[in-house]
Each structure stands twice: as structure tokens, then as C-alpha cells.
Amino acid sequence: MEEKVDTLTPPKFVKSGVVKPRSKAFKDGNWLGTFNLWIVQDKPTPTILYQLRNLKLSFFPNKLDVSVGGHYQAGEDQKGGLREVKEELNKTYDFGKLSFLGRRMFVSPDLKKVMRHYIVDIFMVLDNSPLESYKLQKDEVYAIFFLPIDKLIKVHTVKNYTFKAKGIKNNGENMEVTVKKDSFPYNFDDYHHKIALLAKRFLNKKKKTSILVS
């Protein structure tokens, strides 16, 4: 059966009390709650974990996108995003260890030209585990890569800048991609550039905190 979702009511985008199948909510133009978790590393170099979306998906196929993202199911709160993390990457995090960065509005058509209206809860977490520690959900995630933050910032700010990155596919095979500005889903608010800047600030803050603690 198709999963059901809570529709949200502007301007505060709280649950409306109306629950619908997800495709019906898309068709009706309802606002839906979604979860983004950005996984970052500070060792051996500052990076962000990006997933390469499956070619068969109807929304941003074959694009480098958020470490983990997905819809909340009906009845879930923000902690429900941890279900997506477990499903897509086979990772378990303590919700209290996630850093909440805020919410954003996002509207975009899928491949069938159906508009999707999302309110995105954005989180970030530090995890220095190697790529090999992740087990990928084949229907959703084709491959994962650690992309250096400084190079990501250049991709978004320096014309025609590209770099190569090595990753792992969902079958365990190695993979290399050339990363360029259009490797990412288009976002009118330059979302991926902002995330790279926020990740750099996040890691600098973590570093300062660890120095103070020691």
C-alpha cells in the first residue's frame, strides 16, 4: 500500500489534520513535511556525504543530493527522519546528537510535471565513519561519495570548475564521478552552496568546542 502523509497548513506549516496517500497529496498541491540530514566529516579532510540518486527515481534521478532525505509518514514528527536514515544508509543516530539548522520551502516538478511542495527540516551530524560502513538502499541510492567542502564551494562559485570524486555503488563496486555545478538538483535559493558554507562553519564550531573541552 502507498504510504500516507500529513498535509501541512500555511503560514506556520503545522499539520492540518488531513492525511492522504502521498501521490494524492502531490496531485492536490498540498504542502508536505520532509527531512534532510547532511552527514559531514572533519577527518581526514572536511567533507560532506552525498548520495547519487537512483536513475529510476521520478524526482532528480542521477543527481548528487542530500546525504539522506525523505518524507515524514503520517503521524511522524522530526524524529521520523531517523527511519529514512536507517532505510537508505543503514545508519542509526541519536536524535539528540543532530544539529537542527532550520526549515526551508521547496517547490519543484517531478519528471511527470507534477509539482511538489515541501517544507524541509534540515539537520547536520558529524560522523567520521568510512564509506564502507554504509549499506545503501538500492531502490533509492545508487552510490555515495565524500565530497571535499572547499571543492564544493569552488564548484558553486568558480565558473566551469570541476573535480573528480571516488565513491561506492550500492553493489559495493568503486565508482568515480566528475562533479560540476549541474551535478546537483537545481534550487533557486542555491541550497547546495549554502549547505557547503554551513558545513564549513559547523565543523569550525565543533573544532573550537573540542579545543575548549580539552
C-alpha positions in Angstrom: 0.0 0.0 0.0 1.1 3.5 -0.7 2.4 5.4 2.3 0.2 8.2 3.8 1.4 11.6 4.7 0.2 14.5 6.9 -0.6 17.7 4.9 0.6 21.0 6.3 -1.3 24.3 6.6 0.5 27.7 5.9 1.7 30.1 7.2 3.2 28.1 10.1 3.0 24.8 8.2 1.6 22.7 11.0 -0.2 19.5 10.5 -3.7 20.2 9.0 -5.3 17.0 10.4 -5.8 15.8 6.9 -4.0 12.6 5.9 -3.6 11.5 2.3 -1.8 9.0 0.1 1.4 10.7 -0.9 0.6 10.7 -4.7 -2.8 12.2 -4.0 -1.2 15.0 -1.8 1.2 15.7 -4.7 -1.6 15.9 -7.2 -3.7 18.2 -4.9 -0.7 20.6 -4.4 -0.5 20.0 -0.7 2.4 21.1 1.4 4.3 18.1 2.9 7.0 17.8 5.6 10.3 16.3 4.6 13.6 15.6 6.4 17.2 16.4 5.2 20.2 15.1 7.1 23.7 16.2 6.0 26.4 13.9 7.2 29.8 15.7 7.5 33.4 14.6 8.3 36.3 16.6 9.7 38.9 13.8 9.3 40.9 13.2 7.3 39.6 16.3 5.5 36.4 18.3 5.8 33.8 16.6 3.5 30.0 16.1 3.0 28.5 12.8 2.3 26.5 13.0 -0.9 24.3 10.3 -2.5 23.9 9.8 -6.2 20.2 9.2 -6.7 18.9 6.1 -8.5 18.4 6.5 -12.2 14.8 5.1 -11.9 13.5 7.7 -9.5 10.9 10.2 -10.7 12.5 13.1 -8.7 16.1 14.3 -9.5 17.4 10.9 -10.9 21.1 10.6 -11.4 21.8 13.8 -9.3 24.1 14.3 -6.4 21.9 15.2 -3.4 21.5 15.3 0.3 23.1 12.5 2.4 19.6 11.4 3.5 16.2 12.8 2.6 12.6 11.7 2.6 9.0 12.4 3.6 7.6 12.0 7.0 4.9 9.4 7.2 1.6 10.2 8.7 1.9 10.7 12.4 5.6 11.2 12.5 7.5 14.1 13.9 11.1 15.2 13.1 12.4 12.0 14.8 10.7 10.1 12.0 13.6 11.2 9.8 15.8 8.7 11.5 13.7 6.0 9.9 14.9 7.3 6.5 18.5 7.3 7.7 18.2 3.6 8.6 16.4 2.7 5.4 18.7 4.5 3.0 22.1 4.2 4.6 21.6 1.6 7.4 22.8 4.1 10.0 21.4 4.7 13.4 21.9 8.1 15.1 20.8 9.6 18.4 18.3 12.3 17.5 19.7 14.5 20.3 23.1 14.4 18.6 21.7 16.0 15.4 22.1 19.8 14.9 19.0 21.5 13.6 19.8 24.1 11.0 16.2 25.3 10.3 13.4 24.9 7.7 13.1 25.9 4.1 10.4 25.9 1.5 11.0 24.0 -1.7 8.8 23.7 -4.8 9.7 21.7 -7.9 8.1 19.5 -10.6 9.0 15.8 -10.9 9.6 14.1 -14.2 5.8 13.8 -14.7 5.5 17.6 -14.3 3.6 17.1 -11.0 4.6 20.0 -8.7 5.8 19.0 -5.2 5.5 21.4 -2.3 7.8 20.7 0.6 8.7 22.2 4.0 12.2 20.8 4.7 13.6 20.2 8.2 17.4 20.5 7.9 19.8 18.7 10.2 23.6 18.1 10.2 25.7 15.5 12.1 29.4 14.7 12.4 30.3 11.1 11.5 33.8 10.1 10.5 32.9 6.6 9.5 34.3 5.3 6.2 32.2 4.9 3.1 32.4 1.1 3.6 30.3 1.4 6.8 27.2 2.4 4.9 24.8 -0.1 3.4 22.7 1.5 0.6 19.0 1.1 -0.2 19.2 0.0 -3.8 15.9 1.5 -4.9 16.8 4.9 -3.7 20.6 5.3 -3.6 22.9 4.4 -6.5 26.2 5.4 -4.9 27.7 7.6 -2.2 30.7 10.0 -2.1 32.6 12.1 0.3 32.9 15.5 -1.4 35.5 18.0 0.0 33.8 21.1 1.3 36.4 23.5 -0.2 36.0 22.0 -3.6 32.2 22.1 -3.3 32.4 25.8 -2.6 34.5 26.3 -5.7 32.0 24.3 -7.9 29.3 26.8 -6.9 31.4 29.9 -7.2 34.1 29.4 -9.8 32.9 29.3 -13.4 33.4 25.9 -15.1 35.3 24.4 -12.0 35.0 20.6 -11.8 36.7 17.9 -9.7 36.7 14.1 -9.6 35.4 12.1 -6.6 35.6 8.4 -5.8 32.7 6.6 -4.1 31.0 3.3 -3.7 27.9 2.0 -5.6 25.1 0.1 -3.9 26.6 -3.2 -5.0 29.9 -2.4 -3.3 31.8 -1.5 -6.5 34.0 1.5 -6.7 32.8 4.5 -8.8 34.3 7.8 -9.9 32.3 10.9 -10.9 33.2 14.3 -12.3 31.5 16.9 -10.0 30.3 20.1 -11.6 27.6 22.7 -10.9 24.9 20.9 -12.7 25.6 17.6 -10.9 23.2 18.8 -8.2 19.4 19.4 -8.3 18.5 22.9 -9.3 17.5 25.0 -6.3 16.5 28.7 -6.8 18.0 29.5 -3.4 21.4 28.0 -4.1 20.8 25.4 -1.5 23.8 23.2 -2.1 26.2 26.1 -2.0 24.6 27.3 1.3 25.0 23.8 2.8 28.7 23.7 1.9 29.2 27.1 3.7 27.1 25.9 6.7 29.1 22.6 6.9 32.4 24.5 7.0 31.0 26.8 9.8 29.6 23.7 11.6 32.9 21.9 11.6 34.8 25.0 12.7 32.5 25.4 15.6 32.9 21.7 16.5 36.7 22.1 16.4 36.6 25.2 18.7 34.3 23.3 21.1 36.6 20.3 21.3 39.6 22.6 21.9 37.8 24.2 24.8 36.7 20.9 26.3 40.3 19.5 26.2 
